[in-house]
């Protein structure tokens, strides 16, 4: 089973994905955590571009890099993604490329097309919070990335809603443990279908 946890920056995706995997493993499931951008060579390039003030490629080129990194990710995890015995939880997936890219003015249809070769998650969970709230979290974290601005994050959040209406949306403004319980309830319900 393959679960993608997504949402705008600062909603707690990384924390919630890690907590979910830990809890699933503690309850006797076999769960594994992965993330995008990956720790591979392309993912490392992306992270350096997002956080530095160095010259960056165009926004389309950046989304193509995310897609290239995803290709390496899927190659590495394809067997796990398709396994009936393992629950793979990804901190971000192609939903981010579509939401962030379309918010930047790139065709959502094009972004979906170039990502259509990748396995679709069995369950997509999108964490939501007002950008004004997550900016406080981002500010406490320190260095901002290029997409971390209220106006842009509002566009991204709208894009998640319009492009992925079948995803499960969870309020990430609640306390961390309450968000975890909401995420876990969705996953548990999905597992028992």
C-alpha positions as CSV (number, residue, x, y, z in Angstrom):
1,X,0.0,0.0,0.0
2,X,1.2,3.5,-0.9
3,X,0.2,6.6,1.1
4,X,1.2,10.1,0.1
5,X,1.1,12.9,2.7
6,X,1.2,16.3,1.2
7,X,0.3,20.0,1.7
8,X,1.8,23.4,1.7
9,X,5.1,24.1,3.5
10,X,4.8,24.2,7.3
11,X,1.8,22.0,7.7
12,X,3.8,19.3,9.5
13,X,4.0,16.7,6.7
14,X,7.4,15.4,7.7
15,X,6.4,15.1,11.4
16,X,3.0,13.4,10.6
17,X,4.5,11.0,8.1
18,X,7.2,9.9,10.6
19,X,4.6,9.6,13.4
20,X,2.3,7.5,11.2
21,X,5.1,5.1,10.2
22,X,6.2,4.7,13.9
23,X,2.6,4.0,15.0
24,X,1.8,1.6,12.2
25,X,5.0,-0.4,13.0
26,X,4.1,-0.3,16.7
27,X,0.7,-1.9,15.9
28,X,2.2,-4.8,14.0
29,X,2.1,-3.4,10.4
30,X,5.2,-3.2,8.3
31,X,5.5,0.4,7.3
32,X,8.4,2.4,5.7
33,X,9.0,6.1,5.4
34,X,10.3,7.9,2.3
35,X,10.3,11.5,1.1
36,X,10.6,13.9,-1.8
37,X,12.9,15.5,-2.7
38,X,14.9,12.4,-2.1
39,X,18.5,12.2,-0.7
40,X,19.7,11.2,-4.1
41,X,21.8,13.4,-6.4
42,X,18.9,15.2,-8.0
43,X,17.1,15.7,-4.7
44,X,20.2,17.2,-3.3
45,X,20.4,19.7,-6.1
46,X,16.8,20.6,-5.7
47,X,17.2,21.2,-1.9
48,X,20.2,23.5,-2.5
49,X,18.3,25.5,-5.1
50,X,15.2,25.9,-2.8
51,X,17.2,27.2,0.1
52,X,20.0,29.2,-1.4
53,X,20.0,32.6,-3.0
54,X,22.0,31.3,-5.9
55,X,20.7,31.6,-9.4
56,X,17.9,29.1,-10.0
57,X,16.4,27.6,-13.2
58,X,13.0,28.6,-14.4
59,X,10.0,27.4,-12.4
60,X,9.2,24.9,-15.2
61,X,12.8,23.6,-15.1
62,X,12.5,23.2,-11.3
63,X,9.3,21.2,-11.6
64,X,11.0,19.0,-14.3
65,X,13.8,18.4,-11.8
66,X,11.3,17.4,-9.1
67,X,9.8,14.9,-11.7
68,X,13.3,13.6,-12.5
69,X,14.0,13.1,-8.8
70,X,10.6,11.3,-8.5
71,X,11.6,9.0,-11.3
72,X,14.7,7.9,-9.3
73,X,12.4,7.7,-6.2
74,X,10.0,5.3,-7.9
75,X,12.8,3.2,-9.4
76,X,14.1,2.7,-5.8
77,X,10.7,2.0,-4.2
78,X,8.6,0.6,-7.0
79,X,8.5,-2.9,-5.4
80,X,7.6,-1.4,-2.0
81,X,4.9,0.8,-3.6
82,X,3.2,-2.2,-5.1
83,X,3.6,-4.5,-2.2
84,X,0.6,-5.8,-0.3
85,X,2.8,-6.5,2.7
86,X,4.3,-3.1,3.3
87,X,2.7,0.3,3.9
88,X,5.0,2.9,2.2
89,X,4.4,6.5,3.5
90,X,5.8,9.3,1.4
91,X,6.4,12.8,2.7
92,X,5.4,14.6,-0.5
93,X,4.8,13.1,-3.9
94,X,3.6,14.3,-7.4
95,X,0.7,16.2,-5.8
96,X,3.3,18.8,-4.8
97,X,4.6,19.2,-8.3
98,X,1.1,19.8,-9.7
99,X,0.0,22.1,-6.9
100,X,3.2,24.2,-6.6
101,X,3.7,24.2,-10.4
102,X,0.2,25.2,-11.3
103,X,0.3,27.9,-8.6
104,X,3.3,29.3,-10.4
105,X,1.4,29.4,-13.7
106,X,2.5,26.1,-15.3
107,X,-0.3,24.0,-16.8
108,X,-1.7,21.5,-14.3
109,X,-2.6,19.3,-17.2
110,X,1.0,19.2,-18.4
111,X,2.3,18.5,-14.9
112,X,-0.2,15.7,-14.4
113,X,0.7,14.3,-17.8
114,X,4.5,14.1,-17.1
115,X,3.8,12.5,-13.8
116,X,1.2,10.1,-15.1
117,X,3.8,7.4,-15.6
118,X,4.3,7.1,-11.8
119,X,2.2,4.9,-9.5
120,X,-0.8,6.6,-8.1
121,X,-1.0,6.6,-4.3
122,X,-3.6,4.3,-2.8
123,X,-4.4,7.1,-0.4
124,X,-3.5,10.8,-0.6
125,X,-3.7,12.9,2.5
126,X,-3.3,16.7,2.2
127,X,-2.7,18.7,5.4
128,X,-4.2,22.1,5.3
129,X,-3.6,25.3,7.3
130,X,-3.9,29.0,6.6
131,X,-0.6,30.2,5.2
132,X,-0.5,33.0,7.8
133,X,-0.3,30.3,10.4
134,X,2.3,28.1,8.7
135,X,4.5,31.2,8.1
136,X,4.9,31.5,11.9
137,X,6.1,27.9,11.9
138,X,8.4,28.5,9.0
139,X,9.9,31.6,10.6
140,X,10.7,29.6,13.7
141,X,12.4,27.0,11.6
142,X,14.8,29.6,10.2
143,X,15.8,29.9,6.6
144,X,12.9,30.3,4.1
145,X,12.7,28.5,0.8
146,X,11.7,30.2,-2.4
147,X,8.0,29.2,-2.3
148,X,7.4,30.2,1.3
149,X,5.3,33.4,1.0
150,X,1.7,33.8,2.1
151,X,0.3,34.8,-1.3
152,X,1.9,32.0,-3.1
153,X,1.0,29.4,-0.5
154,X,-2.6,30.5,-0.7
155,X,-2.5,29.7,-4.4
156,X,-0.9,26.3,-3.7
157,X,-3.5,25.4,-1.2
158,X,-6.2,26.3,-3.6
159,X,-4.5,24.2,-6.3
160,X,-4.4,21.1,-4.0
161,X,-8.2,21.5,-3.5
162,X,-9.0,22.0,-7.2
163,X,-6.6,19.4,-8.7
164,X,-7.0,16.6,-6.1
165,X,-10.7,16.7,-4.9
166,X,-10.6,13.0,-4.1
167,X,-7.7,13.4,-1.6
168,X,-8.5,13.4,2.2
169,X,-8.0,16.9,3.6
170,X,-7.0,17.3,7.2
171,X,-6.9,20.4,9.3
172,X,-3.3,20.9,10.3
173,X,-4.0,23.9,12.6
174,X,-4.9,21.6,15.5
175,X,-2.3,20.5,18.0
176,X,0.3,18.0,16.7
177,X,-1.2,15.0,18.5
178,X,-4.8,15.9,17.3
179,X,-3.6,16.1,13.7
180,X,-1.8,12.7,14.2
181,X,-5.0,11.1,15.5
182,X,-6.9,12.5,12.5
183,X,-4.3,11.1,10.1
184,X,-4.2,7.8,11.8
185,X,-8.0,7.5,11.8
186,X,-8.1,8.0,8.0
187,X,-5.4,5.5,7.4
188,X,-6.9,2.9,9.8
189,X,-10.3,3.3,8.2
190,X,-8.7,2.8,4.7
191,X,-6.8,-0.3,5.9
192,X,-10.0,-1.9,7.1
193,X,-12.0,-1.4,3.9
